[in-house]
């Protein structure tokens, strides 16, 4: 296994780099088109957990500002974990913008989202960037950090779509990148799962935007950098909708397994279905 991945030492196990830079502009346009088409009552529909459509839109604005360097988060409370800090400050931002009008939110999202898309368009994919906790890498290569950010924008837009009765956007280019990014959590997911060196676990997503990801047990860790060789030790076959919902805990592992076709070692297949590609 190569010790380097595109200039970032020690991250080859994450697999081939993903370039999501060109997707932020189209993703923003899709979001704005959806928001501009909402009725007044749509904004108060439940989108995820306690959050309404309005709350999700406000949260996205906070994401944009944060990535542009306009840090709105206060410091950690005593004994607060990273996950608790993120959830708390996200809620504080949403509460702060609870009275913003839909029109003002849309205008702010358009302005900040355009600026962010332009910034990402020229980003150096090889640079060291923010850690990606669910992939187990800190610092992360910028390609993974940027792709992770894209998946967050895309996922929140789906939550808005679902809240107003629409299905997941089937546009394949974006969904392909989302699934590919989410699957970079697979080695970290399997990190405590024992297997002989050379054992391979495959996750296969069936559908227009699907793909196959193979994690191989090496002497040091599970890795996405090794080529598939022969029949995998375990394979999990799922449809693309189930894969992205599983990775974002929109469905739980038991439900995903009930929809899966499992081949080979079921213990390894069940471990792979514990994948989480968000801060959860």
N, C-alpha and C positions, 0 to 999 in steps of 0.2 A: 504494500500500500504506500502511495506517495506521501511524504510528510507534509506536503503543502497543497493548498487548493487556491490557485489564482493569487499567489502572493500573501495569503493569510496563513501563517504557520499553524500546523496541527489541526486543520479543519476538513481534510479531504474526506473524512468519514461522513460528512454531510451530503456527499454526492455532488453531481454537476451543478454549477451555479445556475440560478434563475434570473432572468432579466425582466422585471415587471415595470420598468421605468415608463414605457410608452403607454401603459394601461391606465394611468391615473387621470389623464384628460378625458378619455371616453367614460370612465367610471363616474367622474364628476358630472358629466353631461347627463348620464342616465339617472343619477340621483336627483339632479335639479329638475329634469323632465318629470320624474315621479312626484316630487314635492309640489311642483307647480300645478299638477293635475289633481291635488287633493281637495276634497270638500272641507268645510269648516269642522264638521264632525269627525272626519278622518284623523285629524291631528290629535284627538283625544283617545283614539283606539289603543288598546294594549298591544305593544309590540314585543316586549320581552320582560319577564319578571314583573317588577313594579313599574317599568318604564312604558310611557306612551310613545306614539310616533313623534310627538313634539320633543319628548325627552331624548329619544335616540338621535334626532336631528341636532339637538343642542350638544349632545355628547360628541357627535362627529365634529362639530365646530371646535370643541375643546381639543380634540385630537389634532385637528389642523393647526390650531394655534400652538399647541405644544411642540409639534414638529417644526414649526417655523421659529421656535425659540422664544415664544411669548409664554413663559412658564407661569402658570396660574396656581401651581400646587404649593401648599404649605409644607413644612418639614414633617418628618416622621414623628408620631406620638411615641411616648415611652413604651418600649416593648412591641411596637407595631411591626408586623411582617410586611414584606413587599406587597403581597397580595392584598392584605387589609388596607395598606396605604393607598393602593391604586383604586380599590373599590370605594374607599371613603372619599378621596378627592374627586373621583368621577361623579359621585353623588352630590358633592358640594357644588361642583360646576353646574350640574343639571338643575339643582335647586336655585342657584343664582340666576339662571336664565329662564326660569319657569314662566315669567310674565312677558318674555319676548314675543312679539307678534310673528306669525308665520312668515310674513313678507320680510321682516327684518332678518330673520334666521336665514331665509333663502338668499338674500343679498349678501349676508356675511359669509355664508358657505361658498357662494360663487366667487367672491373676492379672494378669500383665504385659500380655497381649493385650487383656484387657478395659479396662485403664487406657489403653492406646494407642488403642483404638477410640474411647473417650470423648474423648480429647484431639483426635483428628483430626476428630471429629464437629463441633466448633465452630471449626476452623481457618479462618483468613482465606485464601481461595484467591488473593487478589490480592497478598499480601505477597511480598517477596523471600525466597527460601529456599535450601537447599543446591543447589549446582550439579549438573547432570545431564550428566556428561561425554560419554555416548554420543549426546546430543542437541546437544552443542556449546554449552551455555549455562551461564554461571556469573556471578552467581547466577541460579537458575532461578525462575520464578514458582511459588508454593507449589502451585498446582494440578498442575503437572508433577511436582514433587518428591513430593507425596502419591500421585499416580497411579503413579509409578515404584515407590514403596514397596509399593503394593498388588500390582503385578506380581511383585515378588520373593516376597511371601508366597504368592501363587497358584502361581507356578512351582515353588517348593519343595514345595508340597503335591502337585503333579502328579508330581514325582520320587518322593515317597513312594508315591503310588498306583501308579505304574508298577513300582516295586520289588516290590510285593506282588501284581502281576499284574492290576491294574485299568487301564482305559483313562483317558484324559484326561477330567476332569469336563466334561460337555457343557452345564452350566448356562449359558444364553446371556448373561445380564446381566453376569456376571463376565468371561466370555471376550470379550465385545464391548469392555469397558473395557480389558482386557489388550491386545488387538490394536490398539485406537486409540492406546494409550500407546506401544506398541512402534513404531508407524509414525511417531511424532514424531522418530525418528532418521533419517528419510529425507533431509531437507535436509542434515544433517551428513554422511550417507553419500555424498551426491553432491557435496560441497563442492569436490572437485578434478576433477570431471567437466565438461568444457567442452561448452557447447551455446549456440545463439543465444538471445537474450532472447525469452521467450515459449514456448520449448520446454517441453513437459509430459511428465512421466513418471508413469504410474499404476501402483499396486499394487492389485490387486483380489483380495480374499479371498472365496472362494465357500463358503457354508455358512450355517447358521442365525444365527451370530453375526458374519457377515462384513461387509464394507464396501469402500469404494473411497477411496484416498488419492492425491491429485494434487500432485506437486511441480512447481513452475514456476520456470524460470530467469528471474531478474530481473537488474537491473543490478548489484545488490549480492551476491546469494546465491540459492540455491534456497529456495523458500518454499512452505509449505502454506496460505498465506492467500489465494492467488489462485483464482478460480473456474475450473473446467474450461471450455475453449473449443474446441469442435469435436473433431476426432479427435486423441487424444494422439500425441505424437511416438513414444512407446514405451509399451507396457503389458505387465505381467506378471500373469497370472492363476494363482492358486494356491488350494488348499483351505486352510481355516482351520488345520488341524492342522499343515500344512507351514509356514505363515506364522509361527506362534508358535515352532515348533521351530527355524526358521531364525534368527529374531531372538535366540534364546537359545543359538545354536550347538549345538543338539541334533542338527542336521544341517548339512552344509556347503553353501556356495552352489552347487557343482556338482551336488549331489544335488537341491537345490531346483529348479534350472533343468531338470533331467531330468524333473521332475514338472510343469513350468510350461507354460502356453500363452503364447508370446511373440508380441506384435504390434508391428510397426514397427521402430524402430532397435534392433538387438540389442545394440549397445555400451552404450546407455543402460539397457536392461533388465538386462544383466549387472552393470552398476554398481549398480543398485538392489538386486540380490540379494546384495550385500556387506553388507547391513544387519546391525548388531549392536546390540542394545538391552539389553546388560548390560555390566558392567566385565569385560573379556575379556582 
